[in-house]
């Protein structure tokens, strides 16, 4: 997929200053392209789900890009709403509300659409361990929202999975 195609799709988002940088890298002997997104809102905190939804709805995106992008943020918002005990309208994303996350999701969907990919599969998900500092303080890894998203997709053994209604 041409980076020009992905850049063109990202330009349709209307996020002023959003830039995609592609760098050729070699990791453990394997050559690849490393893609980064930069922009003035890169470190935006507490972006509401509703504002991201509105941004994607208003953007001049092909429906095959818009729909899965909206679905990705809806899934994230639903688990955040459940974890925080709020409605979807009150979900705010901390680390996931920055423009690079929006660009990640839209760029992947643009590439999948351009490649006419019908199905995506992956190897077992590496869950990681340890902890991470977030806006909510120190959280265990995998984070609660990550675990909630994986329920039903992979077999995860953890206390959170035993909570009713997940």
C-alpha positions as CSV (number, residue, x, y, z in Angstrom):
1,X,0.0,0.0,0.0
2,X,1.3,3.4,-0.9
3,X,2.0,5.7,2.0
4,X,0.6,8.4,-0.3
5,X,-2.8,6.6,-0.1
6,X,-2.7,6.4,3.7
7,X,-1.5,10.0,4.0
8,X,-4.4,11.1,1.7
9,X,-6.9,9.3,3.9
10,X,-5.5,10.8,7.1
11,X,-5.7,14.3,5.5
12,X,-9.4,13.7,5.3
13,X,-9.7,13.6,9.1
14,X,-9.1,17.4,9.2
15,X,-6.7,17.2,12.1
16,X,-4.4,20.2,11.5
17,X,-0.7,19.4,11.8
18,X,-1.2,15.6,11.7
19,X,1.9,14.1,10.1
20,X,2.8,10.5,9.2
21,X,6.5,9.7,9.2
22,X,7.8,6.5,7.6
23,X,11.3,5.3,8.5
24,X,13.0,2.2,7.1
25,X,14.4,0.1,10.0
26,X,16.0,-3.2,10.5
27,X,15.1,-5.1,13.7
28,X,16.8,-8.4,14.5
29,X,17.8,-8.7,10.9
30,X,14.3,-8.0,9.5
31,X,13.8,-4.9,7.4
32,X,10.5,-3.0,7.9
33,X,8.8,0.4,7.7
34,X,8.3,2.1,11.1
35,X,5.4,4.4,11.0
36,X,4.9,7.3,13.4
37,X,2.2,9.9,13.7
38,X,2.9,13.4,15.0
39,X,0.8,16.4,15.5
40,X,-0.1,19.2,17.9
41,X,-2.7,17.1,19.7
42,X,-0.4,14.1,20.1
43,X,-0.6,14.3,23.9
44,X,-4.2,15.5,24.2
45,X,-5.7,14.2,27.4
46,X,-9.3,13.4,28.2
47,X,-10.7,13.5,24.6
48,X,-14.3,12.5,24.9
49,X,-15.5,9.4,22.9
50,X,-18.3,11.6,21.5
51,X,-15.8,14.0,20.1
52,X,-13.8,11.2,18.4
53,X,-17.1,9.7,17.1
54,X,-18.1,13.2,15.7
55,X,-14.6,13.7,14.1
56,X,-14.9,10.3,12.3
57,X,-18.5,10.9,11.2
58,X,-17.7,14.3,9.8
59,X,-14.5,13.3,8.0
60,X,-14.6,12.6,4.3
61,X,-13.6,9.0,4.6
62,X,-14.7,6.0,2.6
63,X,-17.4,4.0,4.5
64,X,-15.1,1.0,4.4
65,X,-12.6,3.0,6.5
66,X,-15.0,5.0,8.6
67,X,-17.2,2.1,9.8
68,X,-14.4,-0.1,11.3
69,X,-12.7,2.9,12.7
70,X,-15.9,3.9,14.5
71,X,-16.4,0.3,15.7
72,X,-12.9,0.2,17.1
73,X,-13.5,3.4,19.2
74,X,-17.0,2.1,20.2
75,X,-15.5,-1.1,21.5
76,X,-12.9,0.9,23.5
77,X,-15.6,3.2,24.8
78,X,-17.9,0.4,25.9
79,X,-15.2,-1.3,28.0
80,X,-14.2,2.1,29.5
81,X,-17.8,2.9,30.3
82,X,-18.2,-0.4,32.0
83,X,-15.0,-0.1,34.0
84,X,-15.7,3.5,35.1
85,X,-19.4,3.0,35.6
86,X,-20.4,5.8,33.2
87,X,-22.5,6.2,30.0
88,X,-20.8,6.3,26.6
89,X,-21.5,10.0,26.5
90,X,-19.2,10.5,29.5
91,X,-16.3,8.3,28.4
92,X,-13.1,10.1,28.0
93,X,-9.9,8.6,26.7
94,X,-6.7,9.5,28.3
95,X,-3.7,7.9,26.5
96,X,-6.0,6.6,23.7
97,X,-7.5,10.1,23.0
98,X,-4.5,11.5,21.3
99,X,-4.3,12.1,17.5
100,X,-1.7,9.3,17.0
101,X,-4.2,6.7,18.3
102,X,-6.9,8.1,15.9
103,X,-4.4,8.0,13.1
104,X,-3.3,4.5,14.0
105,X,-6.8,3.1,13.7
106,X,-7.8,5.1,10.6
107,X,-4.5,4.3,8.8
108,X,-4.8,0.6,9.5
109,X,-8.4,0.6,8.2
110,X,-7.3,2.6,5.1
111,X,-4.6,0.1,4.3
112,X,-6.8,-2.9,4.9
113,X,-9.4,-1.3,2.6
114,X,-6.8,-0.5,-0.1
115,X,-5.5,-4.1,0.0
116,X,-9.1,-5.5,-0.1
117,X,-8.5,-7.6,3.0
118,X,-11.5,-9.7,3.8
119,X,-10.2,-11.2,7.0
120,X,-7.5,-10.5,9.6
121,X,-6.1,-13.1,12.0
122,X,-3.3,-13.1,14.4
123,X,-1.2,-15.2,16.6
124,X,-1.9,-15.5,20.3
125,X,-1.9,-12.1,22.0
126,X,1.1,-11.4,24.2
127,X,-0.5,-10.0,27.4
128,X,2.6,-8.7,29.0
129,X,3.1,-8.1,32.7
130,X,4.2,-5.5,35.2
131,X,2.5,-2.2,35.6
132,X,2.2,1.2,33.8
133,X,1.6,4.7,35.0
134,X,-1.7,6.2,33.7
135,X,-4.0,9.1,34.4
136,X,-5.7,6.8,36.9
137,X,-2.4,5.9,38.6
138,X,-0.4,2.7,38.4
139,X,-2.3,-0.1,36.6
140,X,-1.4,-3.7,36.2
141,X,-0.5,-5.0,32.8
142,X,-2.4,-6.1,30.9
143,X,-4.7,-3.1,31.8
144,X,-8.3,-3.7,32.7
145,X,-9.6,-2.3,29.4
146,X,-7.3,-4.5,27.4
147,X,-8.5,-7.6,29.3
148,X,-12.1,-6.6,28.8
149,X,-11.5,-6.2,25.0
150,X,-9.9,-9.6,24.8
151,X,-12.7,-11.5,26.5
152,X,-14.4,-13.7,23.9
153,X,-11.5,-13.2,21.5
154,X,-8.9,-15.2,23.4
155,X,-8.9,-17.3,26.5
156,X,-7.7,-15.1,29.4
157,X,-7.3,-16.3,32.9
158,X,-7.6,-13.5,35.4
159,X,-9.8,-12.2,38.2
160,X,-11.4,-9.6,35.9
161,X,-12.8,-12.4,33.7
162,X,-14.7,-13.8,36.6
163,X,-16.6,-10.6,37.1
164,X,-20.3,-11.0,36.2
165,X,-21.6,-9.4,33.0
166,X,-18.2,-9.1,31.3
